[in-house]
């Protein structure tokens, strides 16, 4: 059905003056249950050129795919050793750090576009606009930004995959992005960029919903809609389980 839609849309899109991207994703919804161990998204599509003619110059066509999760406020803390004990030291809060970020490209991103273009479109982990909430010195902001990116990279939440986009005959493309088990829920976007001669010629976005399913969804909704009763029940259950474990230990 998706291929049929591409074919039916082709005559209309071919009349455009600039190339047009027709992207899609293998899953529009990802449901997280207790057994969720991660998922793999297939992002694919076609490039439709004006008049149906491929460019006849020697310049290379590149594609970049960026999958982003919802932004969130996060506080990054540094630790320092004091009297042999690691303690929290300086901290910096970011207002809008992406909860998940993955970029896949046909070549290393620094070989496709310059630094200014990367910053405009947030192409690459070094080009993320993290929006620090305080007016710390630029050197401090850079240090904490590198720390945040490193932490999330090690958790599998920030990913760079150069040469992960496969382009067939300058028309069809596909890329795979791994979604880790610890992925946050919310509305995700998959944005595709068509780039030639260092310029973004076309872009298109598809949305992906990541949500909890089954018992996990019920618990998450209860915690969100009834925070106080949920907290009281959680505390009561902890006390009850602790008391039960203590009684059991006395009998053994």
N, C-alpha and C positions, 0 to 999 in steps of 0.2 A: 504494500500500500504506500509506503514512504517513497519507494522508487517511482511508482506511478504518479505520485504527486509532483515529484521533480520533473518528470517528463511532461505533464500537463502544464506546469508553470513555465516551462522553457520558452515557448513562443513569445509570451508577454515580457519575460525578463531579458530576452536577447535584444529587444528594441532599445534598451537603456544605453546611455552614452558611455557609461563606465561599467567595469566588471561588477558582477553581482554574486554574492555568496548565498548558497542555499544549504544551510547546515541543519543537522539533526543529531540527536543523541539516542543511544540504545535504551536508556531508561529515563523517563521523565519523573518518576517517583522511586525513591529508595526508602524502604521500610526497615527500621532497625528493631529487631526482636532480640530475645535473650541469647540466641544462637548466632547472632550476626558477627561475622569475622572479617568483614570488609566486602568491597565490591569493585568491579572494574567497569568503568564507563568507556564505551566506544563512541567517539565523536567523529562524524563523517559528513560528507556533503560534496557539492560540486561548485565549480567556478564557471559562471556563464559570462562569456565575453561579448562585447557589442558586435552584432552581426554574425555571431557564432564563429568568429575567426580568432585563432590564437595569435598572440603577439609575434611578429616576425623579426623582432630585434634579438640581440644576444643577451639581454638582461634576464636574470633569473627570477622566477616567481617563488616567493616564500610565503608560508602560512604559519601563523602563531595562534595557538589555542590557549585561553586562560580560563580556568575554572575557579570561581571565588565563592566562599561561604559568606554568611552574614557577618557584618562588622560587629565588634564588641569592644567594650571598655576593658582594659587589662592593666594591672600594675606589675611592673617588673622590678624585682628587688635584687640588689647585689648582696653577697655574703662576704664577710671578712673574718679572719681568725683572730679571736681575742682571748688571750690566756689559754690557748689550746682548744677553744670552743668556737665553732662556727656560728656567727650571729648575723641577723639582718642588719645591713648598713644602709646605704643610699637607695632610694626608690624613685621610680619615674612612672607616671601613669599615662597611658595612651587612650585617647577618646574613641578611636575608630580603627582598630587593627582587624584585618580580616581573620576570621576564625579558621578559614582554610584557604590555601592558595596553591594552585598547581599551574605551571606553564609548560607547554609542550611546543616545540618549534621544529621547523624543517632543518635549521642550522642553529649553531650557537647564536643567541639573541644579539650579542655585541657585534656579530658579523652581518646582521640584517639591518639594524637601525642604529642611529647615533644616540648619544646619551640624552639629548634633549627630547627626542621622540619617545625613548623608553620612559622618561619621567612623565610625559604627558599622558601616556596610555598605561602607565604602571606595568611595564613589560619587564619582568625580572624581579627577583627578591631584593636586589640593590636599589630598585626604583619604586618600592612601595611607599605610599604616602600614609604614614602611621599617625600623624596628628598628635604630637605630645601635648598634654594638658598644662604643662608648666613651661616657663621661659628659661629652661636650663641652657647652659652654654652649648654651642654647636658640637663641641668635642664630647660633651657628656651625652647629648642626644644620640650622636653616632655610636657611642659605646653601648648604650642601652638598646638601640635599634639592632645592632649586630647580635647582642645577647638574646633578644626576643626571637629574631629570625633563627638563630642557632638552636634555641630550645624547641621551637616548633618544627624545625627541620628534622631534629632527632626524634620527635614524636610522630613523624610522618604526616604532619599537617601542612608543611610548606615544602613544595617539591619543584625542582627544575629538571626538565627532561629535554635537552637539546637533541636534535635529529630524531625525535619521536613521532613527528608528523610525516607520513608517507604521502607523496604526491604522485599520481599516475597520469602521465601524458599531459601535465599542466592543467588537468580538468578535475579529476576526482581526488579526494584526499581522505585520510583517516588518521586517527590518533587514539591511543588508549591512555586513560588516566586512572590510577588506582585510588580508591576511596578507603581510608583506614577504618578499623573497627571503632576508633575513638572519635570519629567525625562528629561534630556538633549538628544538631537538628536546625532546620530553618530553610529559607529560600536561597538556593544557589543559582549562579549564572554561569553559563558556558559561552564565552565570547570568542569569536574567530576573526582574525585580521588577515587580510590579503595585502601583501607588501611587495612592491617592486621599486628598485632603485632607491631604497631607503625611505620610501613614502608609503603611507597607509592609503590604499586605494578603495578599500571596502571593508566593512565590518558588519557582523550580524550576531545576534544574541539569542540563546535559548535558555529557558528557565528549568531548573531541576528542584524538586521538593524532596528534602530529607526529613523524615518524621519517624517517631517511635511507633511501634505496633504492638498489639496484644497487651499483656499485663504491664509492660514498661510504659506504654502510652497512657494507661489508666493512672499509674503512679505519677507520671510527669504532669498530667492534667490536674490531678488532685493537689499536687504541690504548688502548681501555678495559680489555680483558682481559689484554693482554700489553704493559704500558707500557714495561718495560725493553727487551725485544727490539725493539719498535717504534721506540723512540728510537734504539737502536744502528743499526738498518737505515736510519732517516732520515738519521742523521749520515753513515753510510757512503755513501749515495746522493749526499748533498750534496758530499762530498769527491770522489767519483768523477766527478760531473758537472763540478765545478770543475777537476779535473785534465784531463778531456777537453776542456773549453773552452780551457784554457791551451795544450794541445798543438796544438789546431786553430788558435789564434791565431798560434803560432810558425810554422806551415806557410804561412800566408797572406802 
